[in-house]
Amino acid sequence: MSKLLELDLGHFYKVKWVRVPRDFILGSVLRGTIARRTVQAIKLTAIEYKYNEWLFNKVFNKEPLERLIDIAAIEASDLKFNINDFFSIIGDLELEDLVASYIQVTRNAVLLKSSTFKANPKFEFHLNTKGKTLLVSVKSGKGETLKIGSFVSDVRSTTEVVLFSTANTPYSGDDINGVTTLQKNELYQWACQNLWALPKPFVLKLLHYGEINE
């Protein structure tokens, strides 16, 4: 401690460190630790903050995390979650993972990793099928309504636009050939039957929401 006092540091804190398996770390935390500045904030929602605290306590007390996420047993029990709770606790990156997984499995598509960089802010990522490239826009929150007509110029013979929004009114405008709108209920039903395809942090939040949100 005396050595620390000699250093030119405005503040320092005594902390407890634990080693958390990477699979259980939130995507927002992983992305937030990519070095851009000497000191930078990691933006978390209230439930994400509580999840981190809950996860720390589990690891600190040496509780095996894999036992908390027995997906085979969960799916065999036909456990269902409330759809409103489901979409209220899913993070932005987890939502993108859900949509990407759903499209890859149901459309036999392949995610193009290079497309996930924000070169085109209109779309979160692209996927390839044998016949077309799927341009996918994913919006979270209650107020982000997607205007179907604003995607007309992106539709070509070799491309299809796929939209998903969690807003109370997710889409506006008339249906357009070449623009597919996904509905919350179809993703929710698919996710409940395919927990294996979802990020582990999100599955843990679902299974232990009551304990995490105390």
Phi and psi restraints in degrees (value plus and minus 20) as a CYANA .aco file:
   2 SER   PHI     -83.3   -43.3
   2 SER   PSI     -54.4   -14.4
   3 LYS   PHI     -86.7   -46.7
   3 LYS   PSI     -58.6   -18.6
   4 LEU   PHI     -83.3   -43.3
   4 LEU   PSI     -56.7   -16.7
   5 LEU   PHI     -84.7   -44.7
   5 LEU   PSI     -43.7    -3.7
   6 GLU   PHI     -98.8   -58.8
   6 GLU   PSI     -36.2     3.8
   7 LEU   PHI    -102.4   -62.4
   7 LEU   PSI     135.4   175.4
   8 ASP   PHI    -104.3   -64.3
   8 ASP   PSI      51.8    91.8
   9 LEU   PHI    -141.9  -101.9
   9 LEU   PSI     108.4   148.4
  10 GLY   PHI     -89.1   -49.1
  10 GLY   PSI     -62.1   -22.1
  11 HIS   PHI    -164.8  -124.8
  11 HIS   PSI     125.9   165.9
  12 PHE   PHI    -167.4  -127.4
  12 PHE   PSI     132.5   172.5
  13 TYR   PHI    -151.4  -111.4
  13 TYR   PSI     125.5   165.5
  14 LYS   PHI    -102.1   -62.1
  14 LYS   PSI     105.7   145.7
  15 VAL   PHI    -149.2  -109.2
  15 VAL   PSI     140.6   180.6
  16 LYS   PHI    -125.6   -85.6
  16 LYS   PSI     110.0   150.0
  17 TRP   PHI    -127.9   -87.9
  17 TRP   PSI     120.3   160.3
  18 VAL   PHI    -153.0  -113.0
  18 VAL   PSI     133.1   173.1
  19 ARG   PHI    -118.7   -78.7
  19 ARG   PSI      93.7   133.7
  20 VAL   PHI    -122.8   -82.8
  20 VAL   PSI     111.5   151.5
  21 PRO   PHI     -77.1   -37.1
  21 PRO   PSI     117.1   157.1
  22 ARG   PHI     -77.1   -37.1
  22 ARG   PSI     -55.2   -15.2
  23 ASP   PHI     -79.2   -39.2
  23 ASP   PSI     -43.9    -3.9
  24 PHE   PHI    -120.3   -80.3
  24 PHE   PSI     -18.2    21.8
  25 ILE   PHI    -108.2   -68.2
  25 ILE   PSI     116.1   156.1
  26 LEU   PHI     -79.6   -39.6
  26 LEU   PSI     123.5   163.5
  27 GLY   PHI     -80.0   -40.0
  27 GLY   PSI     -55.6   -15.6
  28 SER   PHI     -84.5   -44.5
  28 SER   PSI     -52.5   -12.5
  29 VAL   PHI     -94.0   -54.0
  29 VAL   PSI     -64.7   -24.7
  30 LEU   PHI     -79.4   -39.4
  30 LEU   PSI     -64.8   -24.8
  31 ARG   PHI     -88.6   -48.6
  31 ARG   PSI     -55.9   -15.9
  32 GLY   PHI     -90.3   -50.3
  32 GLY   PSI     -37.6     2.4
  33 THR   PHI    -112.4   -72.4
  33 THR   PSI     -20.2    19.8
  34 ILE   PHI     -87.1   -47.1
  34 ILE   PSI     103.4   143.4
  35 ALA   PHI     -85.4   -45.4
  35 ALA   PSI      97.2   137.2
  36 ARG   PHI    -145.1  -105.1
  36 ARG   PSI     -52.7   -12.7
  37 ARG   PHI    -156.7  -116.7
  37 ARG   PSI     144.3   184.3
  38 THR   PHI     -81.1   -41.1
  38 THR   PSI     -63.8   -23.8
  39 VAL   PHI    -150.4  -110.4
  39 VAL   PSI     108.9   148.9
  40 GLN   PHI    -166.6  -126.6
  40 GLN   PSI     130.3   170.3
  41 ALA   PHI    -103.8   -63.8
  41 ALA   PSI     130.2   170.2
  42 ILE   PHI    -128.6   -88.6
  42 ILE   PSI      95.5   135.5
  43 LYS   PHI    -100.9   -60.9
  43 LYS   PSI     103.1   143.1
  44 LEU   PHI    -148.5  -108.5
  44 LEU   PSI     127.9   167.9
  45 THR   PHI     -98.7   -58.7
  45 THR   PSI     151.1   191.1
  46 ALA   PHI     -79.9   -39.9
  46 ALA   PSI     -63.2   -23.2
  47 ILE   PHI     -90.2   -50.2
  47 ILE   PSI     -53.1   -13.1
  48 GLU   PHI     -87.0   -47.0
  48 GLU   PSI     -59.5   -19.5
  49 TYR   PHI     -81.7   -41.7
  49 TYR   PSI     -64.5   -24.5
  50 LYS   PHI     -86.3   -46.3
  50 LYS   PSI     -57.3   -17.3
  51 TYR   PHI     -81.4   -41.4
  51 TYR   PSI     -64.4   -24.4
  52 ASN   PHI     -81.0   -41.0
  52 ASN   PSI     -61.2   -21.2
  53 GLU   PHI     -85.5   -45.5
  53 GLU   PSI     -63.9   -23.9
  54 TRP   PHI     -82.1   -42.1
  54 TRP   PSI     -63.8   -23.8
  55 LEU   PHI     -84.6   -44.6
  55 LEU   PSI     -62.0   -22.0
  56 PHE   PHI     -78.3   -38.3
  56 PHE   PSI     -66.8   -26.8
  57 ASN   PHI     -82.8   -42.8
  57 ASN   PSI     -59.3   -19.3
  58 LYS   PHI     -83.4   -43.4
  58 LYS   PSI     -65.7   -25.7
  59 VAL   PHI     -90.1   -50.1
  59 VAL   PSI     -60.9   -20.9
  60 PHE   PHI     -81.3   -41.3
  60 PHE   PSI     -57.0   -17.0
  61 ASN   PHI    -107.9   -67.9
  61 ASN   PSI     -10.8    29.2
  62 LYS   PHI      40.2    80.2
  62 LYS   PSI      17.4    57.4
  63 GLU   PHI    -104.6   -64.6
  63 GLU   PSI     109.3   149.3
  64 PRO   PHI     -84.9   -44.9
  64 PRO   PSI      98.1   138.1
  65 LEU   PHI     -88.4   -48.4
  65 LEU   PSI     -54.2   -14.2
  66 GLU   PHI     -81.0   -41.0
  66 GLU   PSI     -49.8    -9.8
  67 ARG   PHI     -89.5   -49.5
  67 ARG   PSI     -40.5    -0.5
  68 LEU   PHI    -105.8   -65.8
  68 LEU   PSI     -21.3    18.7
  69 ILE   PHI    -161.2  -121.2
  69 ILE   PSI      30.6    70.6
  70 ASP   PHI     -98.0   -58.0
  70 ASP   PSI      67.1   107.1
  71 ILE   PHI     -83.4   -43.4
  71 ILE   PSI     -59.1   -19.1
  72 ALA   PHI     -79.8   -39.8
  72 ALA   PSI     -64.3   -24.3
  73 ALA   PHI     -88.1   -48.1
  73 ALA   PSI     -56.9   -16.9
  74 ILE   PHI     -85.1   -45.1
  74 ILE   PSI     -67.6   -27.6
  75 GLU   PHI     -86.9   -46.9
  75 GLU   PSI     -53.7   -13.7
  76 ALA   PHI     -87.7   -47.7
  76 ALA   PSI     -47.6    -7.6
  77 SER   PHI    -101.3   -61.3
  77 SER   PSI     -26.3    13.7
  78 ASP   PHI      38.3    78.3
  78 ASP   PSI      18.3    58.3
  79 LEU   PHI     -88.8   -48.8
  79 LEU   PSI     114.2   154.2
  80 LYS   PHI    -138.5   -98.5
  80 LYS   PSI     129.5   169.5
  81 PHE   PHI    -135.5   -95.5
  81 PHE   PSI     132.9   172.9
  82 ASN   PHI     -87.5   -47.5
  82 ASN   PSI     108.6   148.6
  83 ILE   PHI     -82.5   -42.5
  83 ILE   PSI     -54.9   -14.9
  84 ASN   PHI     -88.5   -48.5
  84 ASN   PSI     -62.0   -22.0
  85 ASP   PHI     -82.9   -42.9
  85 ASP   PSI     -60.5   -20.5
  86 PHE   PHI     -74.7   -34.7
  86 PHE   PSI     -71.8   -31.8
  87 PHE   PHI    -103.4   -63.4
  87 PHE   PSI     -33.3     6.7
  88 SER   PHI    -100.3   -60.3
  88 SER   PSI     -43.1    -3.1
  89 ILE   PHI    -126.7   -86.7
  89 ILE   PSI     -24.2    15.8
  90 ILE   PHI     -99.0   -59.0
  90 ILE   PSI     112.4   152.4
  91 GLY   PHI     -99.4   -59.4
  91 GLY   PSI     147.6   187.6
  92 ASP   PHI     -78.3   -38.3
  92 ASP   PSI     -67.9   -27.9
  93 LEU   PHI     -89.8   -49.8
  93 LEU   PSI     -55.3   -15.3
  94 GLU   PHI     -85.9   -45.9
  94 GLU   PSI     -56.1   -16.1
  95 LEU   PHI     -85.0   -45.0
  95 LEU   PSI     -62.2   -22.2
  96 GLU   PHI     -82.4   -42.4
  96 GLU   PSI     -60.1   -20.1
  97 ASP   PHI     -81.7   -41.7
  97 ASP   PSI     -61.9   -21.9
  98 LEU   PHI     -81.9   -41.9
  98 LEU   PSI     -68.7   -28.7
  99 VAL   PHI     -83.7   -43.7
  99 VAL   PSI     -62.8   -22.8
 100 ALA   PHI     -82.8   -42.8
 100 ALA   PSI     -63.3   -23.3
 101 SER   PHI     -84.3   -44.3
 101 SER   PSI     -63.8   -23.8
 102 TYR   PHI     -79.5   -39.5
 102 TYR   PSI     -67.3   -27.3
 103 ILE   PHI     -87.6   -47.6
 103 ILE   PSI     -61.4   -21.4
 104 GLN   PHI     -80.3   -40.3
 104 GLN   PSI     -61.9   -21.9
 105 VAL   PHI     -96.8   -56.8
 105 VAL   PSI     -66.3   -26.3
 106 THR   PHI    -100.7   -60.7
 106 THR   PSI     -43.1    -3.1
 107 ARG   PHI    -130.3   -90.3
 107 ARG   PSI     -16.5    23.5
 108 ASN   PHI      33.6    73.6
 108 ASN   PSI      30.6    70.6
 109 ALA   PHI    -131.4   -91.4
 109 ALA   PSI     142.9   182.9
 110 VAL   PHI    -141.1  -101.1
 110 VAL   PSI     106.8   146.8
 111 LEU   PHI     -94.1   -54.1
 111 LEU   PSI     112.8   152.8
 112 LEU   PHI    -113.1   -73.1
 112 LEU   PSI      86.0   126.0
 113 LYS   PHI     -77.3   -37.3
 113 LYS   PSI     -59.5   -19.5
 114 SER   PHI     -83.8   -43.8
 114 SER   PSI     -41.4    -1.4
 115 SER   PHI     -99.7   -59.7
 115 SER   PSI     -27.7    12.3
 116 THR   PHI     -99.0   -59.0
 116 THR   PSI     -31.6     8.4
 117 PHE   PHI     -96.6   -56.6
 117 PHE   PSI     127.0   167.0
 118 LYS   PHI    -100.7   -60.7
 118 LYS   PSI      25.9    65.9
 119 ALA   PHI     -87.0   -47.0
 119 ALA   PSI     -53.4   -13.4
 120 ASN   PHI    -142.3  -102.3
 120 ASN   PSI      79.0   119.0
 121 PRO   PHI     -85.2   -45.2
 121 PRO   PSI     -30.2     9.8
 122 LYS   PHI     -92.3   -52.3
 122 LYS   PSI     -48.1    -8.1
 123 PHE   PHI    -148.0  -108.0
 123 PHE   PSI     122.5   162.5
 124 GLU   PHI     -99.7   -59.7
 124 GLU   PSI     -53.9   -13.9
 125 PHE   PHI    -187.2  -147.2
 125 PHE   PSI     147.3   187.3
 126 HIS   PHI    -138.2   -98.2
 126 HIS   PSI     129.4   169.4
 127 LEU   PHI    -151.0  -111.0
 127 LEU   PSI     128.4   168.4
 128 ASN   PHI    -126.8   -86.8
 128 ASN   PSI     113.4   153.4
 129 THR   PHI    -129.5   -89.5
 129 THR   PSI     159.8   199.8
 130 LYS   PHI     -86.8   -46.8
 130 LYS   PSI     -46.0    -6.0
 131 GLY   PHI    -126.9   -86.9
 131 GLY   PSI     -46.8    -6.8
 132 LYS   PHI    -165.9  -125.9
 132 LYS   PSI     143.0   183.0
 133 THR   PHI    -119.4   -79.4
 133 THR   PSI     108.7   148.7
 134 LEU   PHI    -117.2   -77.2
 134 LEU   PSI     101.7   141.7
 135 LEU   PHI    -118.9   -78.9
 135 LEU   PSI      97.2   137.2
 136 VAL   PHI    -133.2   -93.2
 136 VAL   PSI     106.9   146.9
 137 SER   PHI    -134.5   -94.5
 137 SER   PSI     105.8   145.8
 138 VAL   PHI    -144.8  -104.8
 138 VAL   PSI     104.9   144.9
 139 LYS   PHI    -147.4  -107.4
 139 LYS   PSI     111.7   151.7
 140 SER   PHI    -127.9   -87.9
 140 SER   PSI     146.8   186.8
 141 GLY   PHI      80.2   120.2
 141 GLY   PSI     148.0   188.0
 142 LYS   PHI    -108.0   -68.0
 142 LYS   PSI     -33.1     6.9
 143 GLY   PHI    -133.6   -93.6
 143 GLY   PSI     -17.6    22.4
 144 GLU   PHI    -112.2   -72.2
 144 GLU   PSI      65.9   105.9
 145 THR   PHI    -105.6   -65.6
 145 THR   PSI     110.2   150.2
 146 LEU   PHI    -112.3   -72.3
 146 LEU   PSI     108.9   148.9
 147 LYS   PHI    -108.0   -68.0
 147 LYS   PSI      91.3   131.3
 148 ILE   PHI     -77.7   -37.7
 148 ILE   PSI     -60.2   -20.2
 149 GLY   PHI     -83.0   -43.0
 149 GLY   PSI     -42.7    -2.7
 150 SER   PHI     -94.8   -54.8
 150 SER   PSI     -25.2    14.8
 151 PHE   PHI    -127.1   -87.1
 151 PHE   PSI     -14.5    25.5
 152 VAL   PHI     -77.1   -37.1
 152 VAL   PSI     -62.5   -22.5
 153 SER   PHI     -88.5   -48.5
 153 SER   PSI     -34.2     5.8
 154 ASP   PHI    -110.8   -70.8
 154 ASP   PSI     -28.8    11.2
 155 VAL   PHI    -108.5   -68.5
 155 VAL   PSI     104.3   144.3
 156 ARG   PHI    -156.8  -116.8
 156 ARG   PSI    -199.2  -159.2
 157 SER   PHI     -84.7   -44.7
 157 SER   PSI     -43.7    -3.7
 158 THR   PHI    -128.6   -88.6
 158 THR   PSI     -15.3    24.7
 159 THR   PHI    -151.5  -111.5
 159 THR   PSI     133.0   173.0
 160 GLU   PHI    -158.2  -118.2
 160 GLU   PSI     119.6   159.6
 161 VAL   PHI    -117.9   -77.9
 161 VAL   PSI     113.6   153.6
 162 VAL   PHI    -141.2  -101.2
 162 VAL   PSI     105.6   145.6
 163 LEU   PHI    -135.2   -95.2
 163 LEU   PSI     124.1   164.1
 164 PHE   PHI    -167.0  -127.0
 164 PHE   PSI     111.3   151.3
 165 SER   PHI    -158.5  -118.5
 165 SER   PSI     122.6   162.6
 166 THR   PHI    -115.0   -75.0
 166 THR   PSI     -11.5    28.5
 167 ALA   PHI     -83.6   -43.6
 167 ALA   PSI     135.7   175.7
 168 ASN   PHI     -78.9   -38.9
 168 ASN   PSI     -57.9   -17.9
 169 THR   PHI    -135.6   -95.6
 169 THR   PSI      70.3   110.3
 170 PRO   PHI     -88.9   -48.9
 170 PRO   PSI     -53.6   -13.6
 171 TYR   PHI    -155.2  -115.2
 171 TYR   PSI     131.0   171.0
 172 SER   PHI    -153.5  -113.5
 172 SER   PSI     129.5   169.5
 173 GLY   PHI      80.0   120.0
 173 GLY   PSI     148.6   188.6
 174 ASP   PHI     -96.0   -56.0
 174 ASP   PSI     133.8   173.8
 175 ASP   PHI     -82.7   -42.7
 175 ASP   PSI     124.5   164.5
 176 ILE   PHI    -149.1  -109.1
 176 ILE   PSI     114.6   154.6
 177 ASN   PHI     -81.2   -41.2
 177 ASN   PSI     106.1   146.1
 178 GLY   PHI      80.3   120.3
 178 GLY   PSI     -26.4    13.6
 179 VAL   PHI    -138.1   -98.1
 179 VAL   PSI      95.7   135.7
 180 THR   PHI    -123.7   -83.7
 180 THR   PSI     108.8   148.8
 181 THR   PHI    -126.7   -86.7
 181 THR   PSI     104.5   144.5
 182 LEU   PHI    -108.4   -68.4
 182 LEU   PSI     125.5   165.5
 183 GLN   PHI    -125.5   -85.5
 183 GLN   PSI     127.9   167.9
 184 LYS   PHI     -78.0   -38.0
 184 LYS   PSI     -61.4   -21.4
 185 ASN   PHI     -83.8   -43.8
 185 ASN   PSI     -57.1   -17.1
 186 GLU   PHI     -89.4   -49.4
 186 GLU   PSI     -58.0   -18.0
 187 LEU   PHI     -90.2   -50.2
 187 LEU   PSI     -59.2   -19.2
 188 TYR   PHI     -81.2   -41.2
 188 TYR   PSI     -67.8   -27.8
 189 GLN   PHI     -82.5   -42.5
 189 GLN   PSI     -62.1   -22.1
 190 TRP   PHI     -85.2   -45.2
 190 TRP   PSI     -62.4   -22.4
 191 ALA   PHI     -83.4   -43.4
 191 ALA   PSI     -60.6   -20.6
 192 CYS   PHI     -82.2   -42.2
 192 CYS   PSI     -47.5    -7.5
 193 GLN   PHI    -115.8   -75.8
 193 GLN   PSI     -26.2    13.8
 194 ASN   PHI    -158.1  -118.1
 194 ASN   PSI      32.7    72.7
 195 LEU   PHI     -80.4   -40.4
 195 LEU   PSI     -46.8    -6.8
 196 TRP   PHI     -78.8   -38.8
 196 TRP   PSI     -45.2    -5.2
 197 ALA   PHI    -108.0   -68.0
 197 ALA   PSI     -24.1    15.9
 198 LEU   PHI    -118.7   -78.7
 198 LEU   PSI     134.8   174.8
 199 PRO   PHI     -80.5   -40.5
 199 PRO   PSI     118.8   158.8
 200 LYS   PHI     -78.0   -38.0
 200 LYS   PSI     -60.2   -20.2
 201 PRO   PHI     -78.5   -38.5
 201 PRO   PSI     -58.8   -18.8
 202 PHE   PHI     -88.9   -48.9
 202 PHE   PSI     -60.5   -20.5
 203 VAL   PHI     -82.0   -42.0
 203 VAL   PSI     -61.5   -21.5
 204 LEU   PHI     -83.2   -43.2
 204 LEU   PSI     -61.0   -21.0
 205 LYS   PHI     -81.9   -41.9
 205 LYS   PSI     -58.9   -18.9
 206 LEU   PHI     -85.2   -45.2
 206 LEU   PSI     -69.6   -29.6
 207 LEU   PHI     -90.4   -50.4
 207 LEU   PSI     -52.1   -12.1
 208 HIS   PHI    -141.4  -101.4
 208 HIS   PSI      10.7    50.7
 209 TYR   PHI     -77.8   -37.8
 209 TYR   PSI     -62.4   -22.4
 210 GLY   PHI     -80.1   -40.1
 210 GLY   PSI     -63.7   -23.7
 211 GLU   PHI     -90.4   -50.4
 211 GLU   PSI     -62.7   -22.7
 212 ILE   PHI     -85.7   -45.7
 212 ILE   PSI     -57.1   -17.1
 213 ASN   PHI    -109.4   -69.4
 213 ASN   PSI      -9.7    30.3
